[in-house]
Amino acid sequence: MIADLKKKPEVKRYLLRIIVAMTVYLGSLYGAEVLIEDGGLSGWPAYALAALPGIAFAAVFWIFARLIIEERDEFQRLLYIRQVMVATGITLTAAAIWGFFETYLPVPHIAAFWWPTLWFFGIGVGAIYNKITMGTAGECR
Amino acid sequence: MKNRLRVLRAEREWSQQDLAERLEVSRQSVNAIETGKYDPSLPLAFRIADVFGLTIEEIFLRDEG
């Protein structure tokens, strides 16, 4: 069944896009470590290179949006949207709470790039939520 | 919203997968509609009606009260 679903063109496109985005993310992260951290790259090239991993992260949000748009099965679309709502709720709530913790309490600072990482984790939580409430986790986990 | 999908499918000896393929949706979609977890859109309801050769009202039932 899973194999059948993965043959769907919109899911195949989603998986291919995710692979490309993650390759760009890992490559640019490695490049930033080597050239900025170790090599001392500075100025606008350093800013451009440092922005690349974040842009690759942002591409994942676009990829998820395309999946929702291209999906022809309306029930699967509903499952994706519920996953996004769960992931966004978890991420924004955690970011807001931690922001106030940092303001008022002696807690360590969390770098902002961890929040979109938490959003991806939230997509997984959303799939579990769908499984419990709708009987299926959907096609995107 | 209640529906007679399971009965209509059984009368034709169709599995959920058979019906899903006729409707061009996933088996999970058919299951969610059958179990009342998901109410289909009007276009999908019309497709379901066409597949069974019935009207929407003969498949989907109003919630009482």
N, CA and C atoms of all chains as a GROMACS GRO file, in nm:
protein
  618
    1MET      N    1   0.083  -0.122   0.000
    1MET     CA    2   0.000   0.000   0.000
    1MET      C    3   0.086   0.126   0.000
    2ILE      N    4   0.187   0.125   0.089
    2ILE     CA    5   0.276   0.242   0.094
    2ILE      C    6   0.347   0.258  -0.040
    3ALA      N    7   0.388   0.146  -0.098
    3ALA     CA    8   0.457   0.152  -0.227
    3ALA      C    9   0.366   0.213  -0.332
    4ASP      N   10   0.236   0.176  -0.330
    4ASP     CA   11   0.139   0.231  -0.425
    4ASP      C   12   0.128   0.382  -0.410
    5LEU      N   13   0.120   0.427  -0.283
    5LEU     CA   14   0.102   0.569  -0.257
    5LEU      C   15   0.224   0.649  -0.304
    6LYS      N   16   0.342   0.591  -0.285
    6LYS     CA   17   0.463   0.663  -0.322
    6LYS      C   18   0.478   0.675  -0.473
    7LYS      N   19   0.398   0.597  -0.549
    7LYS     CA   20   0.403   0.609  -0.694
    7LYS      C   21   0.322   0.730  -0.740
    8LYS      N   22   0.237   0.784  -0.653
    8LYS     CA   23   0.159   0.901  -0.692
    8LYS      C   24   0.254   1.012  -0.734
    9PRO      N   25   0.229   1.075  -0.850
    9PRO     CA   26   0.326   1.175  -0.899
    9PRO      C   27   0.350   1.290  -0.801
   10GLU      N   28   0.242   1.336  -0.732
   10GLU     CA   29   0.262   1.449  -0.641
   10GLU      C   30   0.350   1.411  -0.521
   11VAL      N   31   0.337   1.284  -0.475
   11VAL     CA   32   0.420   1.237  -0.363
   11VAL      C   33   0.564   1.214  -0.411
   12LYS      N   34   0.579   1.164  -0.533
   12LYS     CA   35   0.714   1.145  -0.588
   12LYS      C   36   0.784   1.281  -0.603
   13ARG      N   37   0.708   1.381  -0.652
   13ARG     CA   38   0.766   1.516  -0.666
   13ARG      C   39   0.805   1.570  -0.529
   14TYR      N   40   0.718   1.548  -0.429
   14TYR     CA   41   0.746   1.594  -0.293
   14TYR      C   42   0.876   1.533  -0.242
   15LEU      N   43   0.891   1.401  -0.257
   15LEU     CA   44   1.011   1.333  -0.207
   15LEU      C   45   1.136   1.382  -0.279
   16LEU      N   46   1.126   1.401  -0.412
   16LEU     CA   47   1.241   1.449  -0.490
   16LEU      C   48   1.281   1.590  -0.445
   17ARG      N   49   1.180   1.676  -0.425
   17ARG     CA   50   1.209   1.814  -0.382
   17ARG      C   51   1.273   1.816  -0.244
   18ILE      N   52   1.223   1.730  -0.154
   18ILE     CA   53   1.281   1.723  -0.019
   18ILE      C   54   1.428   1.680  -0.026
   19ILE      N   55   1.456   1.582  -0.110
   19ILE     CA   56   1.595   1.534  -0.124
   19ILE      C   57   1.685   1.648  -0.173
   20VAL      N   58   1.637   1.724  -0.274
   20VAL     CA   59   1.716   1.836  -0.328
   20VAL      C   60   1.739   1.942  -0.218
   21ALA      N   61   1.631   1.978  -0.147
   21ALA     CA   62   1.641   2.082  -0.043
   21ALA      C   63   1.737   2.039   0.068
   22MET      N   64   1.727   1.913   0.108
   22MET     CA   65   1.814   1.865   0.217
   22MET      C   66   1.960   1.855   0.172
   23THR      N   67   1.980   1.824   0.042
   23THR     CA   68   2.117   1.822  -0.012
   23THR      C   69   2.177   1.963  -0.011
   24VAL      N   70   2.097   2.060  -0.055
   24VAL     CA   71   2.144   2.200  -0.052
   24VAL      C   72   2.170   2.244   0.092
   25TYR      N   73   2.080   2.204   0.183
   25TYR     CA   74   2.094   2.240   0.325
   25TYR      C   75   2.226   2.186   0.381
   26LEU      N   76   2.248   2.056   0.364
   26LEU     CA   77   2.369   1.994   0.421
   26LEU      C   78   2.495   2.048   0.354
   27GLY      N   79   2.490   2.066   0.221
   27GLY     CA   80   2.605   2.119   0.148
   27GLY      C   81   2.641   2.260   0.191
   28SER      N   82   2.538   2.345   0.204
   28SER     CA   83   2.564   2.485   0.242
   28SER      C   84   2.607   2.494   0.388
   29LEU      N   85   2.553   2.407   0.473
   29LEU     CA   86   2.594   2.404   0.613
   29LEU      C   87   2.742   2.366   0.624
   30TYR      N   88   2.781   2.266   0.547
   30TYR     CA   89   2.921   2.223   0.546
   30TYR      C   90   3.009   2.336   0.492
   31GLY      N   91   2.961   2.400   0.384
   31GLY     CA   92   3.037   2.511   0.324
   31GLY      C   93   3.055   2.626   0.422
   32ALA      N   94   2.951   2.658   0.497
   32ALA     CA   95   2.959   2.767   0.594
   32ALA      C   96   3.057   2.733   0.706
   33GLU      N   97   3.052   2.609   0.751
   33GLU     CA   98   3.145   2.566   0.857
   33GLU      C   99   3.290   2.579   0.810
   34VAL      N  100   3.316   2.530   0.689
   34VAL     CA  101   3.454   2.527   0.637
   34VAL      C  102   3.502   2.668   0.600
   35LEU      N  103   3.419   2.742   0.528
   35LEU     CA  104   3.465   2.871   0.473
   35LEU      C  105   3.452   2.987   0.573
   36ILE      N  106   3.347   2.988   0.655
   36ILE     CA  107   3.328   3.100   0.749
   36ILE      C  108   3.394   3.069   0.883
   37GLU      N  109   3.356   2.956   0.941
   37GLU     CA  110   3.408   2.921   1.074
   37GLU      C  111   3.560   2.896   1.070
   38ASP      N  112   3.601   2.812   0.975
   38ASP     CA  113   3.743   2.772   0.970
   38ASP      C  114   3.826   2.863   0.878
   39GLY      N  115   3.767   2.904   0.766
   39GLY     CA  116   3.844   2.978   0.666
   39GLY      C  117   3.843   3.129   0.684
   40GLY      N  118   3.755   3.180   0.772
   40GLY     CA  119   3.753   3.324   0.799
   40GLY      C  120   3.690   3.408   0.688
   41LEU      N  121   3.606   3.346   0.606
   41LEU     CA  122   3.536   3.423   0.501
   41LEU      C  123   3.454   3.534   0.566
   42SER      N  124   3.455   3.654   0.508
   42SER     CA  125   3.382   3.767   0.568
   42SER      C  126   3.312   3.848   0.459
   43GLY      N  127   3.243   3.954   0.504
   43GLY     CA  128   3.175   4.042   0.408
   43GLY      C  129   3.050   3.978   0.351
   44TRP      N  130   3.004   4.032   0.236
   44TRP     CA  131   2.878   3.984   0.180
   44TRP      C  132   2.880   3.837   0.139
   45PRO      N  133   2.997   3.784   0.092
   45PRO     CA  134   2.994   3.638   0.060
   45PRO      C  135   2.963   3.554   0.183
   46ALA      N  136   3.014   3.597   0.299
   46ALA     CA  137   2.987   3.523   0.423
   46ALA      C  138   2.838   3.530   0.458
   47TYR      N  139   2.778   3.651   0.441
   47TYR     CA  140   2.634   3.664   0.468
   47TYR      C  141   2.552   3.577   0.374
   48ALA      N  142   2.591   3.578   0.246
   48ALA     CA  143   2.518   3.498   0.146
   48ALA      C  144   2.528   3.348   0.179
   49LEU      N  145   2.648   3.305   0.214
   49LEU     CA  146   2.668   3.163   0.244
   49LEU      C  147   2.596   3.124   0.373
   50ALA      N  148   2.598   3.214   0.473
   50ALA     CA  149   2.532   3.185   0.601
   50ALA      C  150   2.379   3.180   0.584
   51ALA      N  151   2.328   3.254   0.484
   51ALA     CA  152   2.182   3.255   0.461
   51ALA      C  153   2.134   3.130   0.389
   52LEU      N  154   2.226   3.064   0.317
   52LEU     CA  155   2.186   2.951   0.233
   52LEU      C  156   2.118   2.836   0.309
   53PRO      N  157   2.173   2.791   0.423
   53PRO     CA  158   2.102   2.682   0.494
   53PRO      C  159   1.960   2.721   0.535
   54GLY      N  160   1.942   2.846   0.574
   54GLY     CA  161   1.809   2.895   0.612
   54GLY      C  162   1.714   2.898   0.494
   55ILE      N  163   1.768   2.936   0.376
   55ILE     CA  164   1.685   2.939   0.255
   55ILE      C  165   1.644   2.796   0.217
   56ALA      N  166   1.738   2.702   0.235
   56ALA     CA  167   1.705   2.561   0.207
   56ALA      C  168   1.595   2.513   0.303
   57PHE      N  169   1.599   2.558   0.428
   57PHE     CA  170   1.493   2.529   0.525
   57PHE      C  171   1.360   2.585   0.475
   58ALA      N  172   1.365   2.711   0.431
   58ALA     CA  173   1.243   2.777   0.383
   58ALA      C  174   1.184   2.702   0.264
   59ALA      N  175   1.272   2.643   0.183
   59ALA     CA  176   1.225   2.569   0.066
   59ALA      C  177   1.134   2.454   0.108
   60VAL      N  178   1.159   2.398   0.225
   60VAL     CA  179   1.077   2.285   0.272
   60VAL      C  180   0.932   2.331   0.297
   61PHE      N  181   0.916   2.455   0.345
   61PHE     CA  182   0.779   2.506   0.365
   61PHE      C  183   0.709   2.521   0.230
   62TRP      N  184   0.784   2.570   0.129
   62TRP     CA  185   0.728   2.582  -0.007
   62TRP      C  186   0.694   2.443  -0.061
   63ILE      N  187   0.783   2.346  -0.036
   63ILE     CA  188   0.761   2.209  -0.085
   63ILE      C  189   0.633   2.151  -0.024
   64PHE      N  190   0.612   2.176   0.105
   64PHE     CA  191   0.491   2.126   0.172
   64PHE      C  192   0.367   2.194   0.115
   65ALA      N  193   0.379   2.325   0.089
   65ALA     CA  194   0.266   2.398   0.029
   65ALA      C  195   0.233   2.342  -0.109
   66ARG      N  196   0.336   2.311  -0.189
   66ARG     CA  197   0.313   2.254  -0.322
   66ARG      C  198   0.244   2.118  -0.312
   67LEU      N  199   0.284   2.040  -0.210
   67LEU     CA  200   0.222   1.908  -0.191
   67LEU      C  201   0.072   1.924  -0.165
   68ILE      N  202   0.038   2.021  -0.079
   68ILE     CA  203  -0.104   2.044  -0.048
   68ILE      C  204  -0.180   2.088  -0.174
   69ILE      N  205  -0.116   2.175  -0.254
   69ILE     CA  206  -0.182   2.226  -0.376
   69ILE      C  207  -0.197   2.114  -0.480
   70GLU      N  208  -0.092   2.033  -0.495
   70GLU     CA  209  -0.092   1.933  -0.602
   70GLU      C  210  -0.169   1.806  -0.566
   71GLU      N  211  -0.190   1.780  -0.438
   71GLU     CA  212  -0.262   1.659  -0.396
   71GLU      C  213  -0.405   1.661  -0.450
   72ARG      N  214  -0.445   1.552  -0.518
   72ARG     CA  215  -0.579   1.548  -0.578
   72ARG      C  216  -0.682   1.485  -0.486
   73ASP      N  217  -0.634   1.415  -0.382
   73ASP     CA  218  -0.724   1.348  -0.288
   73ASP      C  219  -0.758   1.444  -0.174
   74GLU      N  220  -0.884   1.488  -0.169
   74GLU     CA  221  -0.920   1.594  -0.073
   74GLU      C  222  -0.902   1.551   0.073
   75PHE      N  223  -0.922   1.424   0.104
   75PHE     CA  224  -0.903   1.377   0.241
   75PHE      C  225  -0.755   1.383   0.280
   76GLN      N  226  -0.667   1.345   0.187
   76GLN     CA  227  -0.523   1.354   0.214
   76GLN      C  228  -0.483   1.500   0.234
   77ARG      N  229  -0.544   1.591   0.155
   77ARG     CA  230  -0.515   1.734   0.173
   77ARG      C  231  -0.551   1.779   0.314
   78LEU      N  232  -0.667   1.732   0.362
   78LEU     CA  233  -0.709   1.766   0.498
   78LEU      C  234  -0.605   1.717   0.600
   79LEU      N  235  -0.555   1.595   0.579
   79LEU     CA  236  -0.455   1.540   0.672
   79LEU      C  237  -0.329   1.625   0.673
   80TYR      N  238  -0.283   1.668   0.554
   80TYR     CA  239  -0.163   1.752   0.546
   80TYR      C  240  -0.185   1.883   0.622
   81ILE      N  241  -0.301   1.943   0.599
   81ILE     CA  242  -0.330   2.073   0.662
   81ILE      C  243  -0.335   2.058   0.814
   82ARG      N  244  -0.394   1.949   0.862
   82ARG     CA  245  -0.397   1.924   1.006
   82ARG      C  246  -0.256   1.908   1.060
   83GLN      N  247  -0.169   1.838   0.984
   83GLN     CA  248  -0.029   1.822   1.026
   83GLN      C  249   0.039   1.958   1.037
   84VAL      N  250   0.017   2.043   0.936
   84VAL     CA  251   0.079   2.177   0.938
   84VAL      C  252   0.030   2.257   1.058
   85MET      N  253  -0.100   2.246   1.088
   85MET     CA  254  -0.157   2.320   1.201
   85MET      C  255  -0.095   2.274   1.333
   86VAL      N  256  -0.081   2.142   1.349
   86VAL     CA  257  -0.020   2.087   1.471
   86VAL      C  258   0.125   2.133   1.482
   87ALA      N  259   0.200   2.120   1.371
   87ALA     CA  260   0.342   2.157   1.372
   87ALA      C  261   0.360   2.306   1.402
   88THR      N  262   0.278   2.390   1.339
   88THR     CA  263   0.289   2.534   1.360
   88THR      C  264   0.250   2.571   1.502
   89GLY      N  265   0.146   2.508   1.554
   89GLY     CA  266   0.102   2.535   1.692
   89GLY      C  267   0.210   2.499   1.792
   90ILE      N  268   0.269   2.381   1.776
   90ILE     CA  269   0.375   2.337   1.868
   90ILE      C  270   0.494   2.434   1.861
   91THR      N  271   0.536   2.467   1.738
   91THR     CA  272   0.655   2.550   1.719
   91THR      C  273   0.636   2.692   1.775
   92LEU      N  274   0.526   2.756   1.739
   92LEU     CA  275   0.505   2.894   1.784
   92LEU      C  276   0.484   2.900   1.935
   93THR      N  277   0.415   2.801   1.990
   93THR     CA  278   0.394   2.797   2.135
   93THR      C  279   0.528   2.780   2.207
   94ALA      N  280   0.608   2.686   2.158
   94ALA     CA  281   0.739   2.662   2.221
   94ALA      C  282   0.829   2.784   2.208
   95ALA      N  283   0.828   2.849   2.090
   95ALA     CA  284   0.912   2.968   2.069
   95ALA      C  285   0.869   3.082   2.161
   96ALA      N  286   0.738   3.101   2.173
   96ALA     CA  287   0.687   3.209   2.259
   96ALA      C  288   0.722   3.182   2.405
   97ILE      N  289   0.699   3.060   2.452
   97ILE     CA  290   0.728   3.027   2.592
   97ILE      C  291   0.877   3.043   2.620
   98TRP      N  292   0.960   2.989   2.529
   98TRP     CA  293   1.105   2.999   2.552
   98TRP      C  294   1.153   3.144   2.545
   99GLY      N  295   1.091   3.222   2.458
   99GLY     CA  296   1.126   3.365   2.449
   99GLY      C  297   1.103   3.435   2.582
  100PHE      N  298   0.990   3.407   2.646
  100PHE     CA  299   0.961   3.468   2.777
  100PHE      C  300   1.052   3.410   2.886
  101PHE      N  301   1.083   3.281   2.876
  101PHE     CA  302   1.180   3.221   2.970
  101PHE      C  303   1.313   3.297   2.962
  102GLU      N  304   1.360   3.320   2.839
  102GLU     CA  305   1.488   3.389   2.822
  102GLU      C  306   1.482   3.532   2.875
  103THR      N  307   1.365   3.594   2.865
  103THR     CA  308   1.350   3.731   2.913
  103THR      C  309   1.352   3.738   3.065
  104TYR      N  310   1.284   3.645   3.130
  104TYR     CA  311   1.262   3.657   3.275
  104TYR      C  312   1.339   3.557   3.360
  105LEU      N  313   1.393   3.452   3.301
  105LEU     CA  314   1.455   3.345   3.380
  105LEU      C  315   1.597   3.316   3.332
  106PRO      N  316   1.679   3.260   3.419
  106PRO     CA  317   1.818   3.227   3.380
  106PRO      C  318   1.825   3.095   3.302
  107VAL      N  319   1.774   3.099   3.179
  107VAL     CA  320   1.778   2.977   3.096
  107VAL      C  321   1.875   3.000   2.980
  108PRO      N  322   1.930   2.893   2.923
  108PRO     CA  323   2.024   2.912   2.810
  108PRO      C  324   1.952   2.963   2.685
  109HIS      N  325   2.027   3.035   2.601
  109HIS     CA  326   1.971   3.086   2.475
  109HIS      C  327   1.961   2.971   2.374
  110ILE      N  328   1.852   2.968   2.301
  110ILE     CA  329   1.836   2.870   2.192
  110ILE      C  330   1.845   2.945   2.060
  111ALA      N  331   1.938   2.900   1.972
  111ALA     CA  332   1.952   2.964   1.840
  111ALA      C  333   1.823   2.947   1.761
  112ALA      N  334   1.790   3.053   1.685
  112ALA     CA  335   1.660   3.057   1.617
  112ALA      C  336   1.641   2.945   1.515
  113PHE      N  337   1.754   2.891   1.461
  113PHE     CA  338   1.735   2.788   1.358
  113PHE      C  339   1.679   2.658   1.414
  114TRP      N  340   1.671   2.648   1.547
  114TRP     CA  341   1.610   2.527   1.605
  114TRP      C  342   1.458   2.528   1.593
  115TRP      N  343   1.398   2.647   1.575
  115TRP     CA  344   1.250   2.654   1.569
  115TRP      C  345   1.195   2.587   1.444
  116PRO      N  346   1.250   2.616   1.322
  116PRO     CA  347   1.200   2.538   1.207
  116PRO      C  348   1.230   2.388   1.219
  117THR      N  349   1.342   2.355   1.288
  117THR     CA  350   1.371   2.213   1.310
  117THR      C  351   1.260   2.150   1.393
  118LEU      N  352   1.215   2.226   1.494
  118LEU     CA  353   1.104   2.177   1.578
  118LEU      C  354   0.977   2.161   1.496
  119TRP      N  355   0.958   2.251   1.396
  119TRP     CA  356   0.839   2.243   1.309
  119TRP      C  357   0.837   2.110   1.233
  120PHE      N  358   0.954   2.068   1.185
  120PHE     CA  359   0.960   1.939   1.114
  120PHE      C  360   0.923   1.825   1.209
  121PHE      N  361   0.971   1.834   1.332
  121PHE     CA  362   0.933   1.735   1.434
  121PHE      C  363   0.781   1.738   1.454
  122GLY      N  364   0.725   1.860   1.454
  122GLY     CA  365   0.581   1.877   1.471
  122GLY      C  366   0.500   1.813   1.359
  123ILE      N  367   0.557   1.808   1.238
  123ILE     CA  368   0.490   1.739   1.126
  123ILE      C  369   0.472   1.591   1.160
  124GLY      N  370   0.574   1.534   1.224
  124GLY     CA  371   0.564   1.394   1.269
  124GLY      C  372   0.459   1.378   1.377
  125VAL      N  373   0.454   1.473   1.471
  125VAL     CA  374   0.353   1.469   1.577
  125VAL      C  375   0.214   1.481   1.514
  126GLY      N  376   0.203   1.566   1.412
  126GLY     CA  377   0.075   1.584   1.341
  126GLY      C  378   0.029   1.455   1.276
  127ALA      N  379   0.124   1.377   1.223
  127ALA     CA  380   0.089   1.247   1.162
  127ALA      C  381   0.034   1.152   1.268
  128ILE      N  382   0.096   1.155   1.388
  128ILE     CA  383   0.047   1.070   1.498
  128ILE      C  384  -0.093   1.116   1.540
  129TYR      N  385  -0.111   1.247   1.549
  129TYR     CA  386  -0.242   1.303   1.584
  129TYR      C  387  -0.349   1.259   1.482
  130ASN      N  388  -0.312   1.262   1.354
  130ASN     CA  389  -0.405   1.216   1.249
  130ASN      C  390  -0.438   1.068   1.266
  131LYS      N  391  -0.336   0.990   1.298
  131LYS     CA  392  -0.356   0.845   1.315
  131LYS      C  393  -0.455   0.818   1.429
  132ILE      N  394  -0.439   0.893   1.537
  132ILE     CA  395  -0.526   0.871   1.655
  132ILE      C  396  -0.668   0.920   1.628
  133THR      N  397  -0.681   1.036   1.566
  133THR     CA  398  -0.814   1.097   1.553
  133THR      C  399  -0.885   1.062   1.422
  134MET      N  400  -0.808   1.036   1.314
  134MET     CA  401  -0.871   1.011   1.184
  134MET      C  402  -0.848   0.869   1.133
  135GLY      N  403  -0.771   0.790   1.208
  135GLY     CA  404  -0.751   0.651   1.172
  135GLY      C  405  -0.638   0.627   1.073
  136THR      N  406  -0.575   0.734   1.023
  136THR     CA  407  -0.463   0.718   0.930
  136THR      C  408  -0.365   0.833   0.949
  137ALA      N  409  -0.238   0.801   0.936
  137ALA     CA  410  -0.135   0.905   0.951
  137ALA      C  411  -0.114   0.983   0.822
  138GLY      N  412  -0.178   0.941   0.713
  138GLY     CA  413  -0.159   1.009   0.585
  138GLY      C  414  -0.034   0.958   0.516
  139GLU      N  415   0.004   1.031   0.412
  139GLU     CA  416   0.114   0.984   0.328
  139GLU      C  417   0.245   1.057   0.355
  140CYS      N  418   0.242   1.159   0.441
  140CYS     CA  419   0.361   1.240   0.464
  140CYS      C  420   0.400   1.235   0.609
  141ARG      N  421   0.508   1.162   0.639
  141ARG     CA  422   0.551   1.147   0.779
  141ARG      C  423   0.696   1.183   0.793
  142MET      N  424  -2.230   1.322   0.944
  142MET     CA  425  -2.330   1.281   0.847
  142MET      C  426  -2.320   1.129   0.825
  143LYS      N  427  -2.435   1.062   0.835
  143LYS     CA  428  -2.435   0.917   0.814
  143LYS      C  429  -2.439   0.887   0.664
  144ASN      N  430  -2.393   0.765   0.629
  144ASN     CA  431  -2.400   0.727   0.488
  144ASN      C  432  -2.415   0.575   0.477
  145ARG      N  433  -2.453   0.530   0.357
  145ARG     CA  434  -2.478   0.388   0.332
  145ARG      C  435  -2.366   0.326   0.247
  146LEU      N  436  -2.250   0.388   0.254
  146LEU     CA  437  -2.140   0.346   0.167
  146LEU      C  438  -2.102   0.200   0.188
  147ARG      N  439  -2.091   0.159   0.315
  147ARG     CA  440  -2.046   0.023   0.344
  147ARG      C  441  -2.145  -0.080   0.288
  148VAL      N  442  -2.275  -0.052   0.308
  148VAL     CA  443  -2.380  -0.144   0.260
  148VAL      C  444  -2.379  -0.151   0.107
  149LEU      N  445  -2.371  -0.035   0.044
  149LEU     CA  446  -2.374  -0.030  -0.103
  149LEU      C  447  -2.252  -0.100  -0.162
  150ARG      N  448  -2.140  -0.083  -0.094
  150ARG     CA  449  -2.016  -0.148  -0.139
  150ARG      C  450  -2.029  -0.301  -0.123
  151ALA      N  451  -2.084  -0.343  -0.010
  151ALA     CA  452  -2.100  -0.487   0.017
  151ALA      C  453  -2.195  -0.550  -0.085
  152GLU      N  454  -2.301  -0.480  -0.120
  152GLU     CA  455  -2.397  -0.532  -0.220
  152GLU      C  456  -2.328  -0.560  -0.353
  153ARG      N  457  -2.227  -0.480  -0.384
  153ARG     CA  458  -2.155  -0.497  -0.512
  153ARG      C  459  -2.028  -0.580  -0.496
  154GLU      N  460  -2.005  -0.625  -0.371
  154GLU     CA  461  -1.885  -0.705  -0.339
  154GLU      C  462  -1.756  -0.630  -0.376
  155TRP      N  463  -1.756  -0.501  -0.347
  155TRP     CA  464  -1.637  -0.420  -0.372
  155TRP      C  465  -1.562  -0.404  -0.241
  156SER      N  466  -1.431  -0.413  -0.247
  156SER     CA  467  -1.350  -0.379  -0.130
  156SER      C  468  -1.336  -0.226  -0.123
  157GLN      N  469  -1.285  -0.177  -0.012
  157GLN     CA  470  -1.260  -0.032  -0.003
  157GLN      C  471  -1.164   0.011  -0.112
  158GLN      N  472  -1.065  -0.075  -0.141
  158GLN     CA  473  -0.966  -0.043  -0.245
  158GLN      C  474  -1.033  -0.034  -0.382
  159ASP      N  475  -1.127  -0.128  -0.408
  159ASP     CA  476  -1.200  -0.125  -0.538
  159ASP      C  477  -1.273   0.009  -0.554
  160LEU      N  478  -1.344   0.048  -0.449
  160LEU     CA  479  -1.419   0.174  -0.456
  160LEU      C  480  -1.324   0.293  -0.468
  161ALA      N  481  -1.213   0.288  -0.393
  161ALA     CA  482  -1.115   0.398  -0.398
  161ALA      C  483  -1.062   0.416  -0.541
  162GLU      N  484  -1.035   0.304  -0.608
  162GLU     CA  485  -0.982   0.312  -0.745
  162GLU      C  486  -1.087   0.370  -0.839
  163ARG      N  487  -1.214   0.331  -0.818
  163ARG     CA  488  -1.321   0.387  -0.903
  163ARG      C  489  -1.336   0.538  -0.881
  164LEU      N  490  -1.313   0.582  -0.757
  164LEU     CA  491  -1.329   0.724  -0.724
  164LEU      C  492  -1.200   0.804  -0.744
  165GLU      N  493  -1.089   0.732  -0.770
  165GLU     CA  494  -0.957   0.794  -0.783
  165GLU      C  495  -0.918   0.869  -0.656
  166VAL      N  496  -0.942   0.803  -0.542
  166VAL     CA  497  -0.896   0.856  -0.413
  166VAL      C  498  -0.824   0.741  -0.340
  167SER      N  499  -0.766   0.772  -0.224
  167SER     CA  500  -0.696   0.668  -0.148
  167SER      C  501  -0.796   0.580  -0.072
  168ARG      N  502  -0.751   0.458  -0.037
  168ARG     CA  503  -0.836   0.370   0.042
  168ARG      C  504  -0.869   0.434   0.177
  169GLN      N  505  -0.772   0.508   0.231
  169GLN     CA  506  -0.796   0.576   0.360
  169GLN      C  507  -0.912   0.674   0.350
  170SER      N  508  -0.925   0.739   0.234
  170SER     CA  509  -1.035   0.834   0.214
  170SER      C  510  -1.169   0.763   0.221
  171VAL      N  511  -1.179   0.648   0.153
  171VAL     CA  512  -1.303   0.570   0.155
  171VAL      C  513  -1.334   0.527   0.298
  172ASN      N  514  -1.233   0.479   0.368
  172ASN     CA  515  -1.252   0.435   0.506
  172ASN      C  516  -1.299   0.552   0.596
  173ALA      N  517  -1.238   0.668   0.578
  173ALA     CA  518  -1.274   0.784   0.661
  173ALA      C  519  -1.419   0.828   0.634
  174ILE      N  520  -1.461   0.819   0.507
  174ILE     CA  521  -1.599   0.857   0.473
  174ILE      C  522  -1.696   0.753   0.530
  175GLU      N  523  -1.664   0.626   0.511
  175GLU     CA  524  -1.751   0.518   0.560
  175GLU      C  525  -1.773   0.526   0.711
  176THR      N  526  -1.666   0.554   0.782
  176THR     CA  527  -1.673   0.555   0.929
  176THR      C  528  -1.723   0.689   0.984
  177GLY      N  529  -1.755   0.782   0.895
  177GLY     CA  530  -1.810   0.911   0.938
  177GLY      C  531  -1.707   1.006   0.994
  178LYS      N  532  -1.579   0.974   0.975
  178LYS     CA  533  -1.474   1.065   1.023
  178LYS      C  534  -1.455   1.183   0.929
  179TYR      N  535  -1.497   1.166   0.805
  179TYR     CA  536  -1.479   1.272   0.706
  179TYR      C  537  -1.601   1.280   0.615
  180ASP      N  538  -1.655   1.400   0.601
  180ASP     CA  539  -1.766   1.423   0.509
  180ASP      C  540  -1.709   1.472   0.376
  181PRO      N  541  -1.740   1.406   0.265
  181PRO     CA  542  -1.679   1.446   0.137
  181PRO      C  543  -1.734   1.580   0.090
  182SER      N  544  -1.656   1.645   0.003
  182SER     CA  545  -1.703   1.768  -0.062
  182SER      C  546  -1.819   1.733  -0.155
  183LEU      N  547  -1.888   1.835  -0.201
  183LEU     CA  548  -2.001   1.811  -0.293
  183LEU      C  549  -1.953   1.744  -0.424
  184PRO      N  550  -1.842   1.791  -0.485
  184PRO     CA  551  -1.796   1.722  -0.608
  184PRO      C  552  -1.765   1.574  -0.585
  185LEU      N  553  -1.701   1.541  -0.472
  185LEU     CA  554  -1.671   1.399  -0.444
  185LEU      C  555  -1.800   1.322  -0.415
  186ALA      N  556  -1.893   1.384  -0.345
  186ALA     CA  557  -2.022   1.319  -0.318
  186ALA      C  558  -2.093   1.287  -0.450
  187PHE      N  559  -2.086   1.377  -0.546
  187PHE     CA  560  -2.146   1.351  -0.677
  187PHE      C  561  -2.075   1.235  -0.747
  188ARG      N  562  -1.941   1.230  -0.734
  188ARG     CA  563  -1.866   1.119  -0.796
  188ARG      C  564  -1.908   0.986  -0.734
  189ILE      N  565  -1.924   0.986  -0.600
  189ILE     CA  566  -1.967   0.864  -0.530
  189ILE      C  567  -2.105   0.823  -0.580
  190ALA      N  568  -2.194   0.921  -0.592
  190ALA     CA  569  -2.330   0.892  -0.640
  190ALA      C  570  -2.326   0.834  -0.781
  191ASP      N  571  -2.241   0.891  -0.866
  191ASP     CA  572  -2.229   0.842  -1.005
  191ASP      C  573  -2.178   0.698  -1.009
  192VAL      N  574  -2.078   0.668  -0.924
  192VAL     CA  575  -2.020   0.533  -0.921
  192VAL      C  576  -2.127   0.430  -0.884
  193PHE      N  577  -2.215   0.465  -0.790
  193PHE     CA  578  -2.319   0.371  -0.746
  193PHE      C  579  -2.447   0.382  -0.831
  194GLY      N  580  -2.454   0.482  -0.918
  194GLY     CA  581  -2.574   0.502  -0.999
  194GLY      C  582  -2.694   0.544  -0.916
  195LEU      N  583  -2.668   0.620  -0.810
  195LEU     CA  584  -2.774   0.666  -0.720
  195LEU      C  585  -2.766   0.817  -0.705
  196THR      N  586  -2.864   0.874  -0.634
  196THR     CA  587  -2.855   1.016  -0.604
  196THR      C  588  -2.780   1.033  -0.471
  197ILE      N  589  -2.730   1.153  -0.446
  197ILE     CA  590  -2.657   1.180  -0.321
  197ILE      C  591  -2.746   1.148  -0.200
  198GLU      N  592  -2.875   1.186  -0.210
  198GLU     CA  593  -2.966   1.165  -0.097
  198GLU      C  594  -2.989   1.017  -0.066
  199GLU      N  595  -2.967   0.932  -0.166
  199GLU     CA  596  -2.983   0.787  -0.142
  199GLU      C  597  -2.860   0.726  -0.075
  200ILE      N  598  -2.753   0.802  -0.069
  200ILE     CA  599  -2.628   0.752  -0.009
  200ILE      C  600  -2.599   0.821   0.124
  201PHE      N  601  -2.615   0.952   0.127
  201PHE     CA  602  -2.585   1.029   0.248
  201PHE      C  603  -2.714   1.071   0.317
  202LEU      N  604  -2.716   1.051   0.448
  202LEU     CA  605  -2.837   1.075   0.526
  202LEU      C  606  -2.816   1.193   0.620
  203ARG      N  607  -2.921   1.274   0.634
  203ARG     CA  608  -2.914   1.387   0.726
  203ARG      C  609  -2.896   1.339   0.869
  204ASP      N  610  -2.819   1.416   0.947
  204ASP     CA  611  -2.813   1.392   1.091
  204ASP      C  612  -2.946   1.435   1.151
  205GLU      N  613  -3.005   1.348   1.233
  205GLU     CA  614  -3.133   1.384   1.297
  205GLU      C  615  -3.109   1.485   1.407
  206GLY      N  616  -3.199   1.582   1.422
  206GLY     CA  617  -3.191   1.681   1.529
  206GLY      C  618  -3.072   1.769   1.515
   0.00000   0.00000   0.00000
